[in-house]
Amino acid sequence: MTLVDAYNMTQSLSLDDLMDFTDAFLVIRGMSGTDDEDVKRMRLNKVLEFDDTSGSAEWLIKNLNDAYIENLKNRLQTDIHKFSNIPDMSDSNFAGNATGVAIKYKLIGLEQIRSRKEREFKKALQRRIELISGMMKTKGIDAIDFRDVEITFTPNIPANNQEQAQIVKDLQGVVSQKKLLSLLPFIEDPVAELEELKREEEKAGALLRDEEGYPDESILEKESDQI
């Protein structure tokens, strides 16, 4: 918060300096006899008249070190992301051509913060479900066991689907199909996906059989010719 306050103050003071520059005073040297009417006329005509070569005019402004101010703001911005463990998503060096795993490593600090908050949310939700279950029991309604309710949090981070698919392919025969499907981020319900896959296989097998349940020779010959 201290860094954020410092950044806000730097931005505010920069705007104040810009406003002061806009409202700067015009200093006219060697023209002590100038009155209000002369000033109005010069402002209207956009012309300054001097009696001799000793006269001059300039704006009375405060000299600003733009480079120092910008470096200060950039340093504050960098420190804010550094100490909050949140990378600058708008930085071109953040992603580039990095893989999903490389991006996850860059987000590990943020992921640690998210996991801690996730545990707190999960604990609170479990307590809420437990209270609802207790209320249902009090009213004589068939209640659920709050421990049977599975709470799932899905991190909103980039995923490398091609890499995940390769991992699933390499684990065929080692891990159950349900577990493998759960590794794919675009599959929300592995059980339903397995059931749908089974129905498709049964439907495909039925198309290759005749009415008596024997293999349909015409379909097999047709597929053989295509091969």
Disulfide bonds with the S-S distance in Angstrom:
none
